[in-house]
């Protein structure tokens, strides 16, 4: 045969068939150039650091704005990407009052005391707003990653919550706490027979139908307060129904494997090494379009202990000099090394049209805390070519109380999401 490879080539076995990607070796260059290639999808990532940074060393000088600024020495590993990074200063959440919650309200901007009689209230996070649009066609509407031991803790600098994400009712969204849990969620196939999985979903839906019928019959007899509780309950049920409906759509569809398959992580992986594996998993998930929205509630205590620190993250955050400051600076330096490696991987991973994953995403590294208990000037570093930002600058907002929600709204709109407002926004960046 002169041309054993047709335009659409497959690998076949007795039990499976896998379509090959477009390969120049198989004569796909000519075909691909003559065929319109769909634009790669937009993707969004938020990386939450928890406790604040070494504030007097992490930011560029506010006197140096634009492209001509001195790169912070403590973030030197990132300088090779300086043309693709933007520091934004003077962003904050006006309602933030909790000096131990670096993540709880970071992606929401909510006022925890907004509801009379309640000591805690939250609202939907920006990632979940993005997921409503970007997650429609992917197996996973969004992926929440979080470090083991961080969940629902106030002592690790992240504050209450199960991940960085909060749903439409302001309730915490659970996260995948270890790299091995994330690996199996993203790439391991379900071993349960298809018929059994279908029956299980049908049974769950039947239970929901019964519960909803009972709840509606009771609602007519309730007081205003109890009726509000039932409405919240109905919303919870609707969210479960949406999830079940999506699971039904993907029943029998095998999970795709990335171009460069990732190996199963070790169960005991914690701290600094965990960062790099989570980044690999996010890159792999984007390569197979398993999800387009990611949040990662990064480790704090296990991060610094894995780097040799003998103090807690909380103690570190109250630095002034000596060991506490040394540990804080060490943490910032190593997070910069991680970010530099993550950007290398995103730029190296190519899309079908020749662009890179980096070119089509928006990624933010930050926290709600400046340092110690200070809640102004939230550390904010944005990157990615997918949200319409001209990168490579140091920006200082003229108003020191500029809402952080202005940035979230800007990123939503720049990523093609129809959002006209986001909580206390006053404009766009």
C-alpha positions in Angstrom: 0.0 0.0 0.0 1.4 3.4 -1.0 -0.5 5.2 1.8 -1.5 2.8 4.6 -2.7 5.7 6.8 -6.0 7.4 5.9 -7.1 10.8 7.1 -8.8 9.2 10.1 -6.4 6.6 11.6 -7.2 4.4 14.5 -5.5 2.1 16.9 -7.6 -1.1 17.2 -7.6 -4.1 19.5 -10.2 -6.8 20.2 -11.8 -4.6 22.8 -11.1 -0.9 22.1 -10.6 1.6 19.3 -8.8 4.9 19.9 -8.7 7.7 17.3 -5.2 9.1 16.7 -4.5 12.8 16.8 -3.5 14.7 13.6 0.1 13.6 12.9 2.2 15.1 10.2 3.9 11.7 9.7 0.6 10.3 8.6 0.0 13.0 6.0 -2.3 15.1 8.3 -0.5 18.4 7.7 -2.2 19.0 4.3 -5.6 17.8 5.6 -5.4 19.9 8.7 -4.4 23.1 6.8 -7.3 22.6 4.4 -9.8 22.1 7.2 -11.0 24.8 9.5 -9.8 24.0 13.1 -12.1 25.0 15.9 -10.7 27.7 18.2 -9.4 26.2 21.5 -11.8 26.7 24.4 -11.1 29.3 27.1 -10.0 28.0 30.5 -9.6 29.6 34.0 -7.5 28.7 37.0 -7.3 30.2 40.5 -4.5 29.3 42.9 -5.1 30.3 46.5 -2.2 30.8 48.8 -4.0 31.1 52.1 -2.0 33.2 54.6 -0.5 36.4 53.2 2.9 37.0 51.7 6.1 38.7 52.8 4.5 42.0 51.9 7.5 44.3 51.8 9.3 42.0 49.4 6.5 40.3 47.3 5.2 43.4 45.4 7.0 45.6 43.0 7.4 49.2 44.1 4.2 51.2 43.8 6.4 54.0 42.3 7.2 51.7 39.4 4.2 51.1 37.2 3.8 49.8 33.6 6.5 47.6 32.0 9.6 49.3 33.4 9.7 48.0 37.0 12.2 46.1 39.1 11.1 42.5 39.5 10.8 41.4 43.2 13.9 39.5 44.2 11.9 37.0 46.3 10.0 36.0 43.1 13.2 35.8 40.9 12.4 32.2 39.6 9.4 33.8 37.8 11.3 36.6 36.1 11.9 34.6 32.9 8.1 34.8 32.4 7.9 38.5 33.3 6.4 39.4 29.9 3.5 37.1 30.7 2.8 38.3 34.2 0.9 41.2 35.7 1.0 42.4 39.3 -2.1 44.3 40.4 -2.0 46.3 43.6 -4.7 48.1 45.7 -7.3 45.5 45.2 -9.4 44.4 48.2 -12.8 43.2 49.5 -14.5 45.9 51.4 -16.4 43.5 53.6 -13.5 41.3 54.6 -13.1 41.4 58.3 -11.6 38.0 59.1 -7.8 38.0 59.4 -7.6 34.2 59.3 -9.6 33.7 56.1 -7.3 34.0 53.1 -9.6 32.0 50.9 -13.2 31.9 52.3 -14.2 35.1 50.6 -11.4 35.5 48.1 -13.4 34.4 45.1 -16.7 35.8 46.3 -16.3 39.2 47.9 -19.3 38.5 50.2 -20.1 40.2 53.5 -20.3 37.4 56.0 -22.7 39.4 58.2 -25.1 40.4 55.3 -27.9 38.2 56.6 -29.4 39.5 60.0 -29.1 37.0 62.7 -26.5 34.9 61.0 -22.8 35.0 61.9 -21.7 33.6 58.5 -22.9 34.1 55.0 -21.3 33.6 51.6 -22.2 33.8 48.0 -21.3 32.1 44.7 -17.6 32.2 43.8 -16.3 33.5 40.5 -15.1 30.1 39.4 -18.6 28.7 39.7 -20.0 31.5 37.6 -17.4 30.7 35.0 -18.2 27.0 35.2 -21.9 27.6 34.4 -20.7 28.6 30.9 -17.3 27.0 30.3 -18.3 23.7 31.9 -21.4 22.9 29.8 -19.6 20.6 27.4 -17.0 18.9 29.6 -17.2 15.8 31.7 -16.5 17.8 34.8 -18.2 21.2 35.1 -15.3 22.3 37.3 -12.5 20.8 39.3 -11.7 21.8 42.9 -8.4 20.8 44.3 -7.3 21.3 47.9 -4.5 20.2 50.2 -5.2 17.4 52.7 -5.9 18.9 56.1 -6.8 22.4 54.8 -10.5 21.7 54.5 -12.9 23.6 56.8 -10.0 24.8 59.0 -9.4 28.3 60.3 -5.9 27.7 61.4 -4.2 27.1 58.1 -4.7 30.6 56.7 -7.5 29.6 54.3 -10.4 29.9 56.7 -13.7 28.0 56.6 -14.6 26.1 53.4 -14.0 22.8 51.7 -12.1 24.3 48.7 -11.9 27.7 47.1 -15.3 27.2 45.5 -18.8 28.2 46.8 -22.0 27.3 45.1 -25.0 29.4 44.1 -26.4 29.3 47.6 -23.0 30.3 49.2 -22.4 26.8 50.4 -18.9 25.2 50.3 -18.0 23.0 47.4 -16.0 19.9 48.3 -12.5 19.5 46.8 -10.2 16.6 45.9 -7.8 16.6 48.8 -4.9 14.5 47.4 -3.2 14.1 44.0 -4.1 10.5 44.0 -7.8 11.3 44.5 -7.6 13.9 41.7 -5.9 11.4 39.4 -8.6 8.8 39.8 -11.4 11.3 39.5 -9.9 12.6 36.3 -8.5 9.6 34.5 -9.5 6.3 36.1 -12.4 4.4 34.5 -15.4 3.2 36.5 -15.1 -0.5 37.0 -18.8 -0.9 37.8 -20.7 -2.4 34.8 -22.6 0.1 32.7 -26.0 -1.4 33.4 -25.4 -1.3 37.2 -24.4 2.4 37.0 -27.5 3.2 35.0 -29.6 1.4 37.6 -27.9 3.3 40.4 -28.6 6.6 38.7 -32.2 5.7 38.1 -32.6 4.7 41.8 -31.1 8.0 42.9 -33.4 9.9 40.6 -36.4 8.0 41.9 -35.5 8.9 45.5 -35.3 12.5 44.5 -38.7 12.5 42.8 -40.3 11.0 46.0 -38.6 13.5 48.3 -39.6 16.5 46.1 -43.2 15.3 46.1 -43.2 14.9 49.9 -41.5 18.3 50.4 -44.0 20.2 48.2 -47.0 18.7 50.1 -45.4 19.9 53.4 -44.5 23.4 52.2 -48.1 24.6 52.1 -48.3 24.2 55.9 -45.1 26.0 56.8 -44.2 29.4 58.3 -42.3 32.0 56.3 -39.0 31.0 57.9 -39.5 27.3 57.4 -40.7 28.0 53.8 -37.4 29.7 53.1 -35.5 26.7 54.4 -37.5 24.4 52.1 -36.7 26.7 49.2 -33.1 26.3 50.0 -33.6 22.6 50.2 -35.3 22.5 46.8 -32.3 24.4 45.4 -30.0 21.7 46.8 -32.1 19.0 45.2 -32.1 20.8 41.8 -28.3 20.9 42.0 -28.2 17.2 42.6 -30.5 16.6 39.6 -28.3 18.7 37.4 -25.3 16.6 38.5 -27.1 13.3 37.9 -28.2 14.5 34.5 -24.7 15.2 33.5 -23.5 11.9 34.8 -26.1 10.2 32.6 -24.7 12.0 29.6 -21.2 10.7 30.2 -22.2 7.1 31.1 -20.3 4.7 28.9 -18.0 7.4 27.6 -14.4 6.4 28.4 -12.2 9.0 30.0 -9.6 10.3 27.7 -5.9 10.0 28.4 -3.5 12.9 27.9 -0.8 13.1 25.2 1.9 12.4 27.9 0.1 10.2 30.4 0.6 11.0 34.0 1.4 8.2 36.4 -0.6 7.5 39.5 0.7 9.7 42.4 1.7 8.2 45.7 -0.8 8.3 48.6 1.6 10.0 50.9 2.5 13.0 48.7 2.1 16.2 50.6 3.5 19.7 50.8 5.9 21.2 48.1 6.0 18.1 45.9 2.2 18.1 45.9 2.1 21.4 44.0 3.9 20.1 41.0 1.8 16.9 40.7 -1.4 18.9 41.0 -0.1 21.2 38.2 0.6 18.1 36.0 -2.9 16.9 36.6 -4.5 20.2 35.7 -2.4 20.3 32.5 -3.4 16.7 31.6 -7.1 17.4 32.3 -6.9 20.4 30.0 -5.2 18.4 27.3 -8.2 16.0 27.1 -10.7 18.8 27.8 -12.0 17.0 31.0 -12.7 20.4 32.5 -12.0 24.1 31.8 -12.4 25.6 35.3 -9.9 24.8 38.1 -9.3 26.0 41.6 -6.5 24.9 43.9 -6.5 25.6 47.6 -2.8 25.2 48.0 -1.2 23.7 51.1 0.2 26.0 53.8 1.3 24.1 56.9 2.4 21.0 55.0 4.1 23.2 52.4 6.4 25.0 54.8 7.0 21.8 56.9 8.1 19.9 53.8 10.6 22.7 53.2 12.1 22.2 56.6 10.2 24.8 58.7 9.9 24.0 62.4 7.0 26.5 63.0 3.3 26.5 62.0 2.0 28.6 59.1 0.1 30.8 61.6 3.3 31.5 63.5 5.0 32.3 60.2 2.4 34.7 59.2 3.1 36.9 62.2 6.6 37.5 61.0 8.8 40.5 61.9 12.3 39.2 61.8 14.3 36.0 62.5 13.0 32.5 61.8 9.4 33.6 61.1 10.5 36.1 58.3 13.0 33.5 56.9 10.2 30.9 56.6 7.8 33.4 55.0 10.4 34.4 52.4 11.3 30.7 51.8 7.6 30.0 51.2 7.3 32.8 48.7 10.5 31.8 46.8 9.3 28.2 46.5 5.8 29.2 45.3 7.5 31.3 42.6 9.5 28.2 41.6 6.3 26.2 41.3 4.6 28.9 39.3 7.5 29.2 36.9 7.4 25.4 36.3 3.6 25.5 35.9 3.9 28.2 33.2 6.6 26.2 31.4 4.3 23.3 31.2 1.3 25.4 30.0 3.4 27.0 27.3 4.8 23.7 26.1 1.4 22.0 25.7 0.0 22.7 22.3 -3.5 23.0 21.1 -4.9 21.7 17.7 -4.4 25.2 16.1 -0.8 25.5 17.2 -1.4 27.8 20.1 -0.6 26.7 23.7 -2.7 26.0 26.7 -1.2 29.2 28.2 -2.5 31.3 25.2 -6.1 30.4 25.9 -6.4 30.5 29.7 -6.6 33.0 32.5 -4.8 32.2 35.7 -4.6 34.0 39.0 -2.3 33.4 42.0 -3.3 35.3 45.1 -4.9 35.4 48.5 -7.3 37.6 50.5 -4.7 38.4 53.1 -1.9 41.0 52.7 0.1 39.9 55.7 -0.6 39.0 59.4 -4.3 40.2 59.7 -4.2 43.0 57.1 -6.9 42.7 54.5 -6.0 45.5 52.1 -3.9 45.2 48.9 -4.6 41.5 48.3 -1.6 39.9 46.7 -2.6 39.4 43.1 -0.6 38.0 40.2 -2.4 37.3 36.9 -1.2 35.5 33.8 -2.4 33.8 30.7 -3.3 35.0 27.2 -7.0 34.0 27.4 -8.7 36.9 29.2 -7.8 39.8 27.0 -5.1 41.3 29.4 -2.0 42.9 28.1 0.5 41.1 30.3 4.0 42.1 31.5 3.0 45.0 33.7 2.9 46.3 37.2 -0.5 48.0 37.8 -1.4 50.1 40.8 -5.1 51.0 41.1 -5.6 54.7 41.9 -8.1 53.9 44.6 -6.5 51.8 47.4 -10.0 50.2 48.0 -10.6 49.1 44.5 -12.9 46.0 44.6 -11.1 42.8 43.9 -14.4 41.9 42.2 -13.5 44.3 39.4 -10.8 41.8 38.5 -13.1 38.8 38.7 -15.6 40.6 36.4 -12.8 41.5 34.0 -11.6 38.0 33.7 -15.1 36.6 33.2 -15.9 39.0 30.4 -12.4 38.6 28.9 -13.0 34.8 28.8 -16.2 35.2 26.8 -18.7 34.8 29.7 -21.7 37.0 29.7 -21.5 38.7 33.1 -22.6 42.3 33.6 -21.7 42.5 37.3 -20.1 40.6 40.1 -21.0 41.6 43.7 -19.4 44.9 44.8 -17.8 45.7 41.4 -17.4 49.3 40.4 -15.8 48.8 37.0 -13.3 46.6 35.2 -9.5 46.5 35.3 
